Amino acid sequence: MDLRQEKVTLETDRYRIEGEVTLPAEGHRSRLSDHVNRRDQEFFTLQSARVRPLDGSGEGWEASVIMVGRAHIRVIMPSDV
């Protein structure tokens, strides 16, 4: 299966996270909305993630991979990270 990376920005109650999700290049589940609406997926994996507190407190950090629980995501959108 051919894969591609899509840059996204998501927000939880406390953080804004920018990174990349891996999606199929085409076909079934190739759109971000398809990926987000998968009910069998409890966590979203982002690569090359940048995490920043929404309230501006403390410093942000970076991680090569981060997993975010579906229940904590308030907003997710494609981005130009």
C-alpha positions, 0 to 999 in steps of 0.5 A: 500500500502506498502511503503519504504524510499529511500535516495536521494541527490538533488541539486538546483542552490544554495543547496545540499539536502540529505534526504529520499523520500517515494516510493511504495515498489514495482510495479507502481512508485516504482522506483526513476525515476518514481517518478521524472518523474511524471508531476502532481507533482510540489513539492518533499517532503523529510524527514530527510533533510540536506540542505547545500549551494553549495558555502560553504557560511553560515551554513547548516540546517536540517528539518524533512520535506522539500518540493522542487519545481520541477522547482528548481531541477537540479540533483537528485540521490539515495544516501547513506546518 
